[in-house]
Amino acid sequence: MVTRRLSSDAAPEVEAGKPGLFRRLHLDAPLLVALLGLCGFGLMVLYSAADQDMQAIERQLLRLGLAFGLMLAVAQIPPARLRSWSMLLYLTGVAMLIAVLLIGEVGKGAQRWLDLGVVRFQPSELLKLAVPMAVAMVLSSRALPPSLARVVLALVMTAMPVVLIAKQPDLGTALLVASAGILVLFLAGLGWRLIAAFALFAAAAAPLLWFNMRDYQRQRVLTFLNPESDPLGSGYHIIQSEIAIGSGGISGKGWLNGTQSHLEFLPERHTDFIFAVIGEEFGFAGILALLALYIFIILRGLVIATRAADNYGRLLAGGLTLVFFVYVFVNTGMVTGLLPVVGVPLPLISYGGTSMVTLMLGFGLIMSVETHRKKLRI
Amino acid sequence: MLEPSFQERKREQRLIRSRASIAAALVILALGLLIWRLLHLQLDQHEHFSVLSKDNRVKVQPIAPTRGLIYDARGVLLAENHPSFALDITLEKVEDLEHTIEALGHLVPIDEKDRARFERLKRQRMRFQGVPIRLNLTPEEVARIAVNGHRFPGVDVRAELVRAYPLGIATAHVLGYVGRINERELKSIDSRNYAGTHFIGKGGVEKAHEDLLHGQVGHQQVEVNARGRVLRTLSSTPPRPGRDLLLYLDIGLQQAAMAALGDRRGSVVAIDPRTGGVLALVSTPSFDPNLFVEGISQRDYQALLHSADKPLFNRAVRGQYPPGSTVKPFIGLGGLRYGLISEQSTTYCPGYFTLPGNTHRYRCWRRGGHGSLNLKGAIEQSCDVYFYDLANKLGIDRLHASLADFGFGAPTGIDLSGELGGLLPSREWKERVRNQPWFPGETLIVGIGQGTFLATPLQLAVATATLANRGLFIEPRVARASLLPGEAQAQAFPLLSRRIELDDPRYWDHAIDGMLAAVETKRGTARRIVSPDYRIAGKTGTSQVFSIGQSETYDAESVPEHLKDHALFVGFAPAEDPRIAVAVLVENGGGGGATAAPVARQVIDAYLGGTPLVMESEVNGGH
């Protein structure tokens, strides 16, 4: 027998005293403070990495303002309404991905942009949010852990946009979208046997993936395995970034004093490789501080997830938080030479608007989950 | 639809909570992995990466030393470093390149060749490096650019030092020249010391004294960015400039010697017997060494290389000629030394000489013969028979020893590159090279400075200076001293000398008396150059370019120019206190007395300030 669940829990609820200012704005104070701290630190690093270009800082500030505004706006929407929009958002996103492949604009050798007349838009960014929302909706509409049929449905829903994005080709975003769907599944209680089977399948599929990769993607993997093999070509990024981080030592060379970055040895230093600038200028100590901020945000997100009012909120908040972690780990792993070079920015630090807006929208969703919760009195 | 039970909801919440806890644990684990990696990079390998980072940004650049200058004996500048101005365009600073070049074209002429070179260099250099659009700007052009400079951002006048020889043609064979370092030279030089240097001495003094002239390279540590652009200088060690050279060479005398030779092919070497210093060293025709400094054009080079007059050939140190009768005084000294002749002893000249048991007649240049002659008369009239007889008495071994003492047969050791040693035949030489025994007849030919006997004009001048010095052989030198700007005292090069000891010092006078007679008596072969101002001791010579048969006569008229005899003269003055010893060679000049001796007189006059020689009507030259 299939049980169908109401969209919101109808538990008795009681206001715990007068709501504070943050609560009335639907903001989670600890999360907000950590995010602001992270962005402030990011601006400081960016000022150095962009060679003290105030214009770049102003542009980044503008984006931050926009992103925080959107976060605030999304936080006002109750999770129940978000849940009801999930499928529509997802389908729209997939449709746009198909449109991109058909009529999209080519930039840097990959088709990612959709020109909507007024703005150029990257539909793959939308899917970073739409996939966890839709998968969370599908899984939370039945009892957890999900049945095999639900798991398959969730996997197909995840795989469709991932394949479309990988075709653009944008390996980084595909990876993030895929991890979003899978992490929501994991939180929903995906059986360990299925996880093991999944891992086996992935291992078996690896060669298949290899043969379907573009040359530059293969090159990245090869370079990752042995950066010295091509010190002036693909390996250059990793070698120079390891030199930057390693030469930073414990306390770093000091703000604005990174030679690797300022003398342009470090490529992509204000975008994907900004973590190396932090390592060079602020040293191990600075990186620990940054990682502490990230861990705080991630743990806070997981706390919000566990105490959410319903399964949708739990899965969505938890899934988005873990995707945020995937961002952090893939970027830092790449810059430190732990992982192959994949185009994933360091969240909320790297220069650039697209990922920033998506990330902050995600935090808007998490805050909505947190702040629309009615406290249970047990 | 059923409400899920409270228990069911609790179970689901616990499930998600446990999954979230596992996720948190995985997050911590992953970050732990990251931190382990960072510890490896930033702690374990910090030193290693610090060095790499420093290597990345700090480059050591060489600073080329300034090449030493070269002055003549009176302080006239012979080789200088001339600032040459080039007009550079830095591509990254120029917005509209075509427009800029066109506008520059209105200020200074820019032709097709300039454009082609610019396009070629542009592709080789980085965008922040200057690319020359014009070379060798005139001062006026530099001024015009300077006035209009503000209109042309990214356009700069760049000064560099280029070697220049203000008296080029007169000094080419003495100084040599500098040119771009070539592949072969690259292997033999200290590449560290030449790291910033583009030019190297290619001949003459420039090559022989390369070490002194070049100096010691300096270094600067600069910070560069990933594209190699220099951002700032961190530290620098200035280069030690090359030492200036002060020569014995007197450029006035050098030019007078050139003028005396005129358009004839030949050589003059003048030496101060007191020091061994080379006062003049001329080889004509000459060439303009300035052509070679920045790289000579293929057409100019082919023209010089294939000219029949061989202007690139340094006759003074590389031209090897039979010295002819100029060696007779030296052979006479050999005879005195070995006691075979005396001042008074005479030899009868019937016009020919025969070896005992042989009918071959070795002829004197005067067919009728000189009659009875002593050493003085034999030198005065350059009697061949006297010296056939003396050479025969000496034998090749003692003859060889006598001449070798004066430096024949070996390089003199002068401080010029490429010197050749001539050839002083000997028994040993003939067996080694020709694998034949020595024949007595050959001794006679050596006795009159012909046959296989070869000497350079420099060797003749050195031998003459040794004679003038009465046996003091001083190794010839072009450079007297070296001086570093700011040094109070120039450092003189040491004199290397040895002495030829004779039993009786009057032997020297006997030989010199013959040479004085050659100039001062009516029968002397060099009689036309007698000077009212000082006494010249001299000896003419004629060196055969091809041999004439037993019964033929040499007829200057019927012989083609390039087979005519070479004219030679050696001499020194003033005889009592010699200050200049000269050797003159005029290729295919005919008689030594008629052609070579007047050249020597003009050179000596120029040096000692004598009354200029008035040329007499053409008289047949003596030997």
Interface residues (C-beta under 8 A of the other chain):
Chain A: T3 R4 R5 L6 D9 A10 A143 L144 P145 L183 F186 L187 A188 G189 Q240 E242 I243 A244 I245 G246 S247 G248 G249 I250 T259 Q260 L263 E264 F265 G279 G283 F284 I287 L288 L291 Y294 I295 I298 L299 L302 A305 T306 N311 R314 L315 G318 L322 F325 F329 T332 G333 T336 G337 L338
Chain B: M1 L2 E3 P4 E8 R9 E12 Q13 L15 I16 R17 R19 A20 A23 A24 V27 I28 A30 L31 L33 L34 I35 R37 L38 L39 L41 Q42 L43 Q45 H46 H48 F49 S50 L52 S53 N56 R57 E223 V224 N225 A226 R227 L231
